[in-house]
Amino acid sequence: MMNQYGNQVAVLCGALVISASVSAKIYQCQVDGKMVFQDHLCEAVESQQEVAVVENIKSEFSEQERRLINNNEVAIGMSEQALLKSRGEPSEKHRSGRGAEQWLYMSEDGRLFQVLLINGKVYDWRD
């Protein structure tokens, strides 16, 4: 009888651990003028926006892409979806007929950031 009760408690505890990890949140915050994604609340509550649950990000992006997204960085080989999460929608997109796209990001201070994608992956980028 005690063993059956112990097994039920163990199963319940395991379910709680799994559900706790599934419901972990990712927050989009403004830090030093940059949009970042983090697993804890933002310092300035008004800049906080809950954007996704952890398992969706884990299943969609590689560990390297998650790091890039969290730091708003770009790297060669990064997927188009990860680039969108990291930098947001570009100011302009230019497409060629051979699977290449040039995405242009204009910063608030007028600086241009260019990303070249080929077949949905970052091929090159320039500040």
Solvent accessible surface area in square Angstrom, and as a share of the most:
residue,aa,sasa,rsa
1,M,198,0.89
2,M,152,0.68
3,N,113,0.58
4,Q,109,0.48
5,Y,132,0.50
6,G,36,0.35
7,N,84,0.43
8,Q,107,0.47
9,V,62,0.36
10,A,64,0.50
11,V,110,0.63
12,L,109,0.54
13,C,68,0.40
14,G,32,0.30
15,A,52,0.40
16,L,107,0.53
17,V,104,0.60
18,I,116,0.59
19,S,60,0.38
20,A,65,0.51
21,S,69,0.44
22,V,68,0.39
23,S,61,0.39
24,A,41,0.32
25,K,71,0.30
26,I,18,0.09
27,Y,31,0.12
28,Q,38,0.17
29,C,2,0.01
30,Q,101,0.45
31,V,68,0.39
32,D,142,0.73
33,G,74,0.71
34,K,124,0.53
35,M,45,0.20
36,V,23,0.13
37,F,13,0.05
38,Q,33,0.15
39,D,104,0.54
40,H,109,0.49
41,L,109,0.54
42,C,8,0.05
43,E,183,0.82
44,A,44,0.34
45,V,111,0.64
46,E,155,0.70
47,S,33,0.21
48,Q,55,0.24
49,Q,102,0.45
50,E,92,0.41
51,V,45,0.26
52,A,21,0.16
53,V,35,0.20
54,V,25,0.14
55,E,65,0.29
56,N,81,0.41
57,I,22,0.11
58,K,116,0.49
59,S,98,0.63
60,E,99,0.44
61,F,9,0.04
62,S,61,0.40
63,E,107,0.48
64,Q,100,0.44
65,E,22,0.10
66,R,55,0.20
67,R,129,0.47
68,L,18,0.09
69,I,5,0.03
70,N,62,0.32
71,N,79,0.41
72,N,14,0.07
73,E,85,0.38
74,V,13,0.08
75,A,23,0.18
76,I,120,0.61
77,G,42,0.41
78,M,4,0.02
79,S,15,0.10
80,E,45,0.20
81,Q,97,0.43
82,A,0,0.00
83,L,0,0.00
84,L,52,0.26
85,K,68,0.29
86,S,0,0.00
87,R,80,0.29
88,G,20,0.20
89,E,124,0.55
90,P,17,0.10
91,S,73,0.47
92,E,88,0.39
93,K,70,0.30
94,H,84,0.38
95,R,169,0.62
96,S,63,0.41
97,G,85,0.82
98,R,219,0.80
99,G,37,0.36
100,A,22,0.17
101,E,31,0.14
102,Q,64,0.28
103,W,0,0.00
104,L,23,0.11
105,Y,20,0.08
106,M,110,0.49
107,S,51,0.33
108,E,190,0.85
109,D,104,0.54
110,G,50,0.48
111,R,144,0.53
112,L,68,0.34
113,F,15,0.06
114,Q,55,0.25
115,V,0,0.00
116,L,60,0.30
117,L,2,0.01
118,I,57,0.29
119,N,120,0.61
120,G,28,0.27
121,K,101,0.43
122,V,2,0.01
123,Y,132,0.50
124,D,51,0.26
125,W,98,0.34
126,R,153,0.56
127,D,119,0.62
